[in-house]
Amino acid sequence: MTGTGETPRITVPVPAELVMRDPERLRWGTVSTIKAPLRAIARFAAWHLDLGASEIHIFLDEPDARTETFFAPHPAVHLTRCDDAYWRGKPERARSSHQLRQAFNASRCYRKADVHWLAHIDVDEFLLCDEPLAPLLAAAPDDAAFANLRPAEMLAQPDPWNGESFFKRPRREAGLTRSEMAGIYPEFGPYVPEGFLGYDSGKNIARTGLPDIRFGIHGLKRKGAKLDNGQLLTSVHVGHAHAPTWEIFRHHFEFRMQRGSYRKKPDDPMRLQDVFEVILEAEGETGLRRFYDEMCAATPDLLQRLRDHGLLLATRMDLDAKVARWFGDLPA
């Protein structure tokens, strides 16, 4: 039971026949609703195939013939065109926002995918782990309906997609207080509780085969109740490329302020929207760039402060090499 106004939580039994203990036979995959250039999709797919994914399910929110042609020879990549024909006969509300389209498509895929575990992630998210994922999923408790993947946010670098890339973890992973954030981000840290511009609640990879399960963006539900029997995968993060360059941050800024992740909800005491509005009113674009440089730029000083506080992750992405290995050359 939960308090008034809270989403109810339930434990969903996991039948024994859904538990796969053999990592050699265990199959996992991803599902995403994507509106992005071919190169971004190819990088996303190649990264997860390299990590051991058996299936990559992509719902093209904006159908593109070149993307479909490019992936046609690759059986592990499953594309669905979300055009008018696809949406015909489906609930109108399911199509009304990007978040609802994501949840609807992921839930449909969950019921059909030929894998033991399915992760609902976006094209700018990359599962990060230093070991194969299949053995970690095979070792999950038998009663775990899902595994929670901790968040990490990519820092801004000249080319974060190739060579070494840096990510920061949220404040709570190191047990830091909000006031201690000023030791990492001297000017703006106290106003950004976890040090993240994007979400800080992680994502989930779900055990498939359970009845009446619906994917959300950050959780799983059955008949309106949130699933409670999950397992935290402590060695796996979801690396979110939320604002890997100033240009990307600025390109998405207005949308995120009005309809996206920066937008303040009625019951929020303070959100990034408030912080950005104060900065813009006082200093305009100059202040916004100073905020971005302090919070996001992978300067040697910031990397050292994150390292000292146990909040730095480093990995080699080498995405273009992975794309070439899995798919060959991208079209000009």
MARMIKOL-95337 format. One record per residue: x, y, z of N, C-alpha, C in turn; residue in three letters. Coordinates in pm, whole numbers, padded with zeros to 5 digits, always signed. Example, Ala and Ser with C-alpha at 12.3 -4.5 7.8 and 13.67 -1.06 7.14 Angstrom:
2
+01319-00569+00780+01230-00450+00780+01320-00330+00780ALA
+01285-00225+00708+01367-00106+00714+01290+00003+00787SER
***
This chain:
332
+00084-00120+00000+00000+00000+00000+00088+00126+00000MET
+00038+00235-00056+00111+00360-00057+00022+00470-00006THR
+00082+00585+00023+00008+00699+00073-00077+00761-00035GLY
-00167+00847+00009-00257+00915-00083-00177+00993-00188THR
-00215+00976-00314-00150+01049-00421-00028+00981-00479GLY
+00021+00875-00413+00137+00804-00463+00093+00691-00557GLU
+00180+00659-00654+00152+00548-00743+00161+00417-00665THR
+00058+00332-00670+00067+00205-00597+00178+00117-00653PRO
+00236+00036-00566+00344-00054-00605+00302-00198-00582ARG
+00344-00285-00671+00309-00426-00659+00431-00514-00688ILE
+00426-00635-00636+00523-00738-00669+00459-00835-00767THR
+00522-00854-00880+00470-00944-00983+00547-01075-00978VAL
+00479-01186-00955+00548-01315-00950+00617-01347-01082PRO
+00735-01409-01073+00810-01450-01192+00805-01602-01203VAL
+00733-01655-01300+00728-01802-01318+00867-01859-01344PRO
+00891-01978-01296+01023-02041-01308+01065-02057-01453ALA
+00969-02078-01543+01005-02102-01683+01059-01977-01752GLU
+01044-01859-01690+01097-01736-01749+01241-01708-01707LEU
+01293-01786-01613+01427-01761-01561+01530-01836-01646VAL
+01621-01761-01708+01729-01819-01786+01860-01799-01710MET
+01919-01910-01665+02041-01904-01586+02168-01923-01668ARG
+02155-01971-01790+02272-01999-01873+02311-01874-01952ASP
+02423-01809-01918+02460-01687-01991+02490-01710-02137PRO
+02524-01832-02175+02551-01862-02316+02423-01865-02398GLU
+02312-01895-02335+02184-01903-02405+02099-01779-02382ARG
+02132-01702-02284+02051-01584-02251+02059-01481-02363LEU
+01943-01431-02403+01933-01330-02508+01873-01202-02449ARG
+01937-01089-02482+01883-00961-02438+01882-00864-02556TRP
+01800-00762-02545+01789-00666-02653+01747-00530-02604GLY
+01730-00439-02699+01689-00303-02668+01567-00267-02754THR
+01488-00170-02705+01379-00114-02784+01381+00036-02768VAL
+01361+00107-02880+01372+00252-02881+01277+00308-02986SER
+01218+00422-02956+01146+00501-03056+01235+00618-03092THR
+01273+00628-03219+01385+00714-03256+01347+00809-03369ILE
+01389+00932-03354+01387+01032-03460+01525+01095-03461LYS
+01613+01043-03545+01753+01085-03543+01818+01053-03677ALA
+01932+01117-03708+02005+01087-03831+02056+00944-03832PRO
+02081+00892-03951+02128+00756-03968+02255+00730-03888LEU
+02349+00823-03889+02475+00800-03819+02451+00776-03670ARG
+02362+00854-03609+02334+00838-03466+02271+00702-03439ALA
+02180+00659-03527+02115+00529-03509+02217+00417-03525ILE
+02304+00428-03626+02405+00325-03649+02502+00315-03532ALA
+02541+00428-03475+02629+00426-03358+02563+00358-03240ARG
+02437+00392-03217+02361+00331-03108+02352+00180-03125PHE
+02314+00137-03245+02298-00006-03271+02430-00080-03260ALA
+02535-00025-03319+02666-00092-03317+02719-00107-03175ALA
+02700-00005-03093+02748-00012-02953+02683-00130-02881TRP
+02552-00145-02896+02483-00248-02819+02500-00387-02880HIS
+02516-00396-03012+02551-00524-03071+02689-00567-03023LEU
+02780-00474-03012+02914-00503-02964+02912-00550-02818ASP
+02814-00502-02744+02799-00539-02603+02733-00675-02587LEU
+02677-00728-02695+02619-00861-02689+02470-00869-02711GLY
+02405-00758-02751+02261-00760-02774+02227-00855-02888ALA
+02118-00930-02870+02071-01021-02974+01975-00953-03069SER
+01899-00854-03019+01802-00784-03102+01804-00635-03067GLU
+01800-00552-03171+01786-00407-03157+01656-00369-03225ILE
+01557-00329-03146+01425-00292-03201+01415-00140-03208HIS
+01396-00090-03330+01390+00054-03353+01257+00090-03418ILE
+01179+00173-03351+01056+00227-03407+01089+00365-03462PHE
+01084+00378-03592+01121+00504-03656+01006+00603-03643LEU
+01024+00700-03554+00920+00799-03529+00899+00888-03651ASP
+01001+00898-03732+00995+00972-03858+01055+00881-03965GLU
+00973+00802-04034+01025+00702-04128+01122+00763-04229PRO
+01227+00689-04259+01330+00737-04351+01376+00619-04436ASP
+01356+00630-04565+01384+00519-04656+01532+00482-04655ALA
+01620+00581-04644+01763+00552-04645+01802+00470-04523ARG
+01746+00504-04407+01775+00428-04285+01724+00285-04298THR
+01605+00269-04351+01549+00135-04367+01634+00051-04463GLU
+01678+00111-04571+01760+00040-04668+01894+00000-04607THR
+01952+00089-04529+02083+00063-04470+02080-00058-04377PHE
+01975-00070-04296+01970-00177-04197+01905-00305-04248PHE
+01847-00301-04369+01775-00417-04421+01857-00546-04421ALA
+01988-00543-04452+02064-00669-04455+02102-00723-04317PRO
+02068-00653-04211+02118-00690-04078+02004-00745-03992HIS
+01997-00877-03977+01882-00941-03913+01865-00908-03765PRO
+01969-00863-03699+01956-00832-03557+01890-00696-03533ALA
+01883-00613-03636+01823-00479-03624+01684-00484-03685VAL
+01582-00464-03602+01443-00473-03645+01383-00332-03650HIS
+01346-00286-03769+01290-00152-03787+01139-00158-03809LEU
+01069-00065-03746+00925-00049-03766+00897+00094-03807THR
+00828+00112-03919+00793+00246-03968+00669+00294-03894ARG
+00683+00402-03818+00568+00457-03745+00501+00566-03828CYS
+00446+00525-03940+00376+00618-04028+00226+00613-03999ASP
+00147+00680-04081+00002+00683-04058-00058+00544-04063ASP
-00007+00459-04151-00059+00323-04160-00033+00246-04030ALA
+00083+00268-03971+00115+00201-03844+00019+00244-03733TYR
-00013+00371-03728-00096+00424-03619-00245+00405-03643TRP
-00283+00367-03764-00425+00351-03794-00486+00241-03705ARG
-00595+00275-03638-00664+00179-03553-00609+00169-03413GLY
-00501+00241-03384-00443+00240-03250-00496+00360-03170LYS
-00492+00354-03038-00549+00463-02958-00487+00598-02994PRO
-00572+00699-03015-00523+00831-03053-00430+00888-02947GLU
-00461+00863-02822-00378+00917-02714-00235+00861-02719ARG
-00221+00737-02763-00088+00675-02768+00007+00748-02861ALA
-00050+00823-02955+00031+00893-03054+00054+01040-03017ARG
-00009+01088-02911-00021+01232-02887+00106+01301-02840SER
+00202+01228-02785+00328+01289-02743+00440+01189-02764SER
+00562+01241-02769+00677+01152-02790+00690+01051-02677HIS
+00667+01095-02553+00678+01004-02439+00576+00891-02449GLN
+00452+00925-02488+00349+00822-02499+00376+00728-02615LEU
+00430+00779-02725+00467+00692-02836+00578+00596-02794ARG
+00675+00647-02719+00782+00561-02669+00726+00447-02584GLN
+00640+00482-02490+00585+00381-02399+00498+00280-02474ALA
+00417+00328-02567+00329+00239-02644+00412+00141-02727PHE
+00511+00192-02799+00592+00105-02885+00673+00006-02803ASN
+00730+00052-02694+00811-00038-02610+00725-00149-02551ALA
+00604-00115-02511+00515-00216-02452+00473-00319-02556SER
+00446-00276-02679+00414-00370-02788+00533-00463-02814ARG
+00652-00405-02816+00772-00484-02842+00796-00585-02730CYS
+00770-00544-02607+00789-00632-02492+00710-00762-02509TYR
+00591-00752-02564+00504-00869-02578+00548-00961-02692ARG
+00634-00911-02783+00668-00989-02902+00816-01024-02914LYS
+00902-00952-02848+01047-00969-02868+01093-01109-02827ALA
+01181-01166-02905+01234-01300-02880+01363-01293-02799ASP
+01354-01231-02682+01468-01219-02592+01421-01246-02449VAL
+01516-01274-02360+01482-01296-02219+01472-01165-02141HIS
+01548-01064-02184+01548-00933-02118+01544-00824-02225TRP
+01470-00717-02196+01455-00609-02293+01472-00474-02224LEU
+01564-00392-02275+01592-00260-02220+01523-00154-02304ALA
+01450-00064-02238+01385+00048-02306+01473+00172-02289HIS
+01547+00206-02394+01640+00318-02388+01630+00401-02515ILE
+01690+00520-02512+01683+00613-02625+01810+00606-02709ASP
+01805+00671-02824+01918+00668-02917+02041+00739-02861VAL
+02022+00829-02763+02136+00897-02701+02176+00833-02569ASP
+02140+00707-02550+02175+00635-02428+02252+00508-02462GLU
+02355+00481-02383+02444+00369-02409+02466+00292-02280PHE
+02437+00161-02284+02461+00079-02166+02612+00067-02145LEU
+02656+00099-02024+02798+00100-01992+02828-00007-01887LEU
+02912-00102-01923+02959-00200-01825+03092-00256-01873CYS
+03174-00295-01777+03309-00341-01809+03316-00491-01831ASP
+03202-00557-01830+03199-00703-01848+03075-00736-01931GLU
+03069-00856-01988+02950-00892-02067+02822-00881-01984PRO
+02716-00834-02047+02591-00811-01975+02515-00941-01949LEU
+02523-01037-02038+02445-01160-02025+02470-01233-01892ALA
+02595-01252-01847+02615-01319-01717+02555-01242-01600PRO
+02554-01109-01609+02495-01030-01500+02344-01052-01495LEU
+02280-01059-01610+02136-01084-01614+02104-01228-01574LEU
+02189-01321-01613+02167-01461-01575+02177-01480-01423ALA
+02253-01394-01357+02271-01404-01212+02167-01326-01133ALA
+02075-01258-01202+01971-01182-01131+01885-01276-01049ALA
+01833-01231-00935+01746-01317-00854+01627-01369-00933PRO
+01585-01491-00901+01475-01553-00975+01346-01471-00968ASP
+01328-01396-00859+01203-01321-00843+01213-01178-00895ASP
+01324-01143-00962+01340-01007-01015+01267-00994-01148ALA
+01169-00904-01153+01096-00880-01278+01172-00785-01368ALA
+01262-00708-01311+01341-00614-01390+01472-00586-01318PHE
+01565-00527-01390+01690-00482-01331+01702-00332-01355ALA
+01737-00259-01251+01752-00115-01261+01895-00081-01300ASN
+01908+00010-01397+02039+00052-01447+02064+00196-01403LEU
+02173+00219-01334+02201+00349-01276+02239+00451-01384ARG
+02208+00578-01361+02234+00680-01463+02376+00734-01459PRO
+02423+00776-01574+02548+00852-01588+02525+00951-01701ALA
+02589+01067-01693+02567+01170-01795+02699+01204-01863GLU
+02697+01201-01996+02818+01228-02073+02863+01372-02058MET
+02991+01390-02039+03050+01524-02035+03085+01570-02176LEU
+03094+01700-02193+03118+01757-02326+03265+01748-02362ALA
+03292+01693-02479+03428+01677-02531+03428+01708-02679GLN
+03544+01738-02737+03547+01768-02881+03488+01658-02967PRO
+03520+01532-02936+03462+01419-03008+03436+01307-02908ASP
+03322+01310-02839+03296+01209-02736+03267+01071-02793PRO
+03245+01062-02925+03202+00935-02983+03320+00844-03016TRP
+03440+00898-03022+03556+00819-03058+03667+00844-02957ASN
+03738+00740-02921+03840+00752-02818+03779+00745-02679GLY
+03848+00799-02581+03800+00794-02443+03689+00895-02420GLU
+03583+00851-02354+03471+00938-02321+03452+00939-02170SER
+03403+01051-02119+03386+01068-01975+03240+01091-01941PHE
+03197+01029-01832+03062+01042-01780+03070+01075-01631PHE
+02970+01147-01584+02961+01173-01440+02843+01097-01381LYS
+02859+01055-01256+02753+00988-01183+02679+01090-01096ARG
+02557+01059-01054+02482+01154-00971+02538+01161-00829PRO
+02510+01272-00765+02559+01300-00629+02533+01186-00531ARG
+02412+01130-00535+02374+01033-00434+02457+00905-00438ARG
+02520+00875-00554+02600+00753-00562+02724+00760-00475GLU
+02770+00881-00445+02885+00897-00357+02842+00943-00218ALA
+02711+00955-00195+02662+00996-00065+02693+01140-00031GLY
+02707+01226-00131+02738+01367-00106+02611+01444-00071LEU
+02626+01546+00013+02515+01635+00041+02503+01739-00070THR
+02388+01805-00076+02370+01908-00178+02471+02020-00161ARG
+02504+02054-00037+02600+02162-00014+02740+02123-00063SER
+02771+01994-00061+02903+01949-00108+02917+01959-00260GLU
+02806+01978-00330+02815+01991-00476+02895+02116-00515MET
+02900+02215-00428+02979+02335-00458+03127+02303-00468ALA
+03170+02194-00407+03309+02154-00419+03342+02099-00557GLY
+03240+02061-00633+03261+02010-00769+03224+02116-00872ILE
+03110+02180-00851+03062+02286-00941+03045+02413-00857TYR
+03148+02495-00847+03150+02604-00748+03036+02704-00759PRO
+02995+02739-00880+02893+02844-00894+02752+02789-00898GLU
+02731+02684-00976+02595+02638-01001+02559+02507-00932PHE
+02657+02437-00877+02632+02307-00815+02520+02303-00714GLY
+02512+02401-00622+02406+02396-00521+02265+02405-00579PRO
+02252+02450-00704+02119+02467-00764+02081+02352-00856TYR
+02171+02256-00873+02145+02140-00958+02167+02016-00870VAL
+02061+01968-00806+02074+01873-00695+02164+01753-00720PRO
+02154+01690-00837+02237+01572-00863+02354+01602-00957GLU
+02364+01727-01002+02470+01760-01096+02438+01724-01239GLY
+02314+01680-01266+02273+01636-01399+02183+01739-01464PHE
+02197+01756-01596+02100+01834-01670+01984+01746-01715LEU
+02010+01620-01743+01905+01527-01782+01849+01454-01662GLY
+01782+01342-01687+01720+01266-01579+01827+01204-01489TYR
+01790+01174-01365+01884+01110-01273+01824+00985-01209ASP
+01721+00928-01271+01653+00813-01210+01687+00680-01277SER
+01775+00681-01377+01815+00557-01441+01709+00502-01534GLY
+01736+00385-01587+01644+00314-01675+01635+00168-01630LYS
+01552+00088-01699+01532-00051-01659+01545-00145-01777ASN
+01589-00267-01746+01584-00375-01843+01493-00481-01782ILE
+01389-00519-01857+01281-00601-01802+01293-00747-01844ALA
+01259-00835-01751+01247-00977-01786+01119-00994-01867ARG
+01128-01052-01984+01011-01064-02072+00924-01184-02033THR
+00801-01182-02086+00710-01294-02065+00607-01273-01957GLY
+00620-01167-01878+00522-01140-01772+00397-01078-01833LEU
+00279-01120-01791+00155-01070-01853+00119-00929-01809PRO
+00056-00855-01900-00003-00723-01871+00101-00619-01826ASP
+00223-00631-01876+00328-00537-01839+00334-00423-01940ILE
+00347-00302-01890+00362-00185-01976+00492-00113-01939ARG
+00566-00076-02043+00688+00003-02024+00652+00150-02009PHE
+00713+00217-01911+00715+00362-01907+00853+00409-01949GLY
+00882+00536-01925+01015+00588-01959+01117+00539-01857ILE
+01079+00542-01729+01172+00506-01622+01122+00393-01534HIS
+01015+00326-01572+00963+00220-01487+00872+00126-01563GLY
+00826+00022-01494+00735-00077-01549+00608-00079-01467LEU
+00495-00099-01535+00367-00099-01464+00281-00217-01508LYS
+00191-00253-01417+00083-00346-01449-00047-00286-01396ARG
-00138-00258-01487-00269-00203-01452-00257-00080-01361LYS
-00164+00007-01395-00148+00134-01324-00060+00128-01202GLY
-00022+00010-01157+00065-00004-01040+00209-00026-01084ALA
+00302+00033-01014+00444+00024-01050+00505-00103-00994LYS
+00579-00174-01079+00645-00297-01034+00754-00264-00932LEU
+00757-00346-00827+00847-00318-00715+00959-00421-00702ASP
+00944-00536-00764+01043-00642-00746+01150-00638-00854ASN
+01240-00542-00836+01353-00525-00927+01484-00548-00856GLY
+01590-00551-00934+01725-00573-00881+01817-00467-00940GLN
+01892-00398-00855+01987-00299-00903+02112-00368-00957LEU
+02147-00339-01082+02273-00387-01139+02380-00283-01109LEU
+02456-00304-01004+02548-00201-00955+02662-00172-01050THR
+02695-00266-01138+02810-00245-01227+02768-00197-01366SER
+02641-00165-01385+02592-00120-01516+02532+00019-01502VAL
+02566+00107-01594+02508+00241-01601+02444+00264-01738HIS
+02350+00355-01742+02299+00406-01868+02368+00539-01893VAL
+02458+00541-01989+02531+00663-02022+02448+00750-02114GLY
+02403+00864-02063+02312+00951-02136+02389+01066-02200HIS
+02387+01071-02332+02451+01182-02405+02350+01296-02417ALA
+02315+01354-02303+02210+01457-02298+02255+01587-02363HIS
+02377+01628-02336+02428+01754-02390+02577+01741-02415ALA
+02618+01652-02508+02760+01623-02526+02839+01734-02594PRO
+02768+01831-02653+02833+01950-02709+02744+02070-02680THR
+02805+02189-02683+02728+02311-02664+02621+02325-02772TRP
+02655+02289-02895+02561+02304-03005+02437+02217-02984GLU
+02456+02094-02938+02343+02005-02912+02260+02058-02796ILE
+02327+02102-02691+02255+02160-02576+02169+02278-02621PHE
+02227+02367-02700+02155+02488-02740+02042+02456-02839ARG
+02067+02357-02924+01965+02319-03023+01837+02270-02956HIS
+01851+02194-02845+01735+02136-02777+01683+02221-02663HIS
+01747+02334-02635+01719+02409-02512+01574+02457-02503PHE
+01524+02523-02608+01389+02579-02602+01284+02469-02585GLU
+01299+02360-02659+01203+02249-02645+01204+02194-02503PHE
+01323+02173-02449+01331+02117-02315+01277+02212-02209ARG
+01289+02340-02234+01235+02439-02140+01082+02439-02144MET
+01025+02425-02262+00880+02437-02278+00806+02306-02260GLN
+00866+02196-02312+00791+02069-02313+00873+01950-02268ARG
+01001+01970-02238+01088+01858-02209+01137+01852-02066GLY
+01261+01803-02050+01311+01767-01918+01342+01884-01827SER
+01354+02007-01881+01381+02122-01796+01252+02184-01742TYR
+01141+02146-01799+01014+02208-01766+00975+02179-01621ARG
+00929+02281-01553+00887+02268-01413+00743+02219-01407LYS
+00721+02114-01329+00586+02063-01308+00523+02135-01189LYS
+00390+02134-01180+00321+02211-01077+00366+02181-00934PRO
+00404+02055-00905+00439+02019-00768+00589+02024-00741ASP
+00668+02075-00836+00813+02085-00816+00848+02215-00745ASP
+00928+02209-00636+00970+02333-00570+01065+02414-00657PRO
+01154+02346-00730+01247+02415-00819+01297+02317-00923MET
+01310+02365-01044+01363+02284-01152+01469+02364-01225ARG
+01534+02297-01322+01631+02367-01403+01568+02485-01476LEU
+01440+02475-01506+01372+02587-01571+01388+02715-01489GLN
+01374+02706-01357+01390+02823-01272+01533+02877-01279ASP
+01629+02786-01271+01770+02826-01275+01801+02895-01407VAL
+01758+02835-01517+01787+02892-01648+01717+03027-01668PHE
+01597+03041-01618+01526+03168-01634+01598+03281-01560GLU
+01650+03252-01441+01726+03353-01366+01853+03389-01441VAL
+01924+03287-01492+02048+03312-01566+02022+03396-01691ILE
+01920+03360-01766+01889+03431-01890+01847+03575-01863LEU
+01770+03595-01758+01727+03731-01725+01844+03818-01684GLU
+01940+03761-01612+02053+03839-01561+02162+03859-01665ALA
+02192+03755-01743+02311+03760-01830+02287+03716-01973GLU
+02171+03660-02002+02146+03615-02137+02233+03497-02178GLY
+02269+03494-02305+02344+03382-02361+02480+03362-02294GLU
+02543+03471-02253+02675+03460-02187+02664+03378-02059THR
+02562+03404-01978+02544+03330-01855+02510+03184-01881GLY
+02429+03160-01985+02393+03022-02018+02515+02942-02059LEU
+02603+03006-02135+02726+02936-02177+02816+02911-02057ARG
+02823+03004-01963+02906+02983-01844+02853+02866-01759ARG
+02720+02858-01749+02659+02744-01680+02698+02614-01748PHE
+02686+02609-01879+02716+02486-01952+02862+02446-01934TYR
+02950+02543-01945+03093+02511-01933+03127+02456-01796ASP
+03065+02511-01691+03096+02460-01556+03037+02322-01532GLU
+02912+02300-01576+02842+02177-01543+02872+02062-01639MET
+02914+02092-01760+02921+01988-01863+03058+01967-01927CYS
+03141+02068-01933+03266+02057-02009+03368+01971-01936ALA
+03426+01875-02009+03522+01781-01950+03660+01845-01940ALA
+03670+01952-01861+03799+02017-01839+03883+01932-01744THR
+04015+01946-01749+04098+01869-01654+04059+01894-01509PRO
+04025+02018-01474+03989+02048-01335+03861+01977-01294ASP
+03757+01981-01381+03632+01914-01346+03652+01763-01339LEU
+03727+01706-01433+03752+01562-01429+03820+01523-01299LEU
+03915+01602-01253+03984+01570-01128+03891+01581-01008GLN
+03805+01685-01007+03712+01700-00895+03612+01583-00891ARG
+03562+01543-01007+03472+01428-01012+03544+01300-00968LEU
+03667+01286-01011+03746+01169-00972+03769+01167-00821ARG
+03802+01281-00763+03826+01290-00619+03702+01255-00538ASP
+03585+01284-00592+03459+01257-00521+03395+01124-00562HIS
+03464+01045-00643+03412+00914-00682+03297+00919-00779GLY
+03289+01024-00861+03176+01041-00950+03213+01032-01099LEU
+03335+00993-01131+03378+00992-01270+03378+00850-01325LEU
+03322+00835-01445+03333+00713-01523+03405+00744-01653LEU
+03491+00654-01694+03560+00671-01822+03549+00542-01902ALA
+03524+00555-02031+03516+00439-02117+03556+00479-02258THR
+03592+00383-02338+03623+00409-02479+03499+00376-02561ARG
+03447+00476-02632+03330+00453-02715+03369+00395-02852MET
+03459+00465-02923+03505+00418-03055+03387+00377-03144ASP
+03286+00462-03147+03161+00425-03213+03174+00409-03364LEU
+03253+00494-03427+03264+00484-03573+03336+00356-03615ASP
+03432+00312-03534+03498+00184-03562+03399+00069-03545ALA
+03313+00079-03445+03212-00026-03424+03110-00027-03538LYS
+03070+00092-03585+02978+00099-03698+03040+00032-03820VAL
+03167+00061-03848+03234+00002-03963+03242-00150-03951ALA
+03267-00198-03829+03280-00342-03809+03147-00415-03827ARG
+03039-00356-03779+02909-00422-03785+02834-00397-03916TRP
+02848-00276-03970+02761-00237-04081+02835-00194-04208PHE
+02966-00176-04198+03039-00125-04313+03028+00027-04323GLY
+03047+00081-04442+03049+00226-04459+02909+00284-04459ASP
+02895+00400-04395+02771+00474-04403+02759+00538-04541LEU
+02637+00556-04592+02622+00625-04721+02668+00769-04711PRO
+02715+00825-04818+02765+00962-04819+02651+01057-04787ALA
***
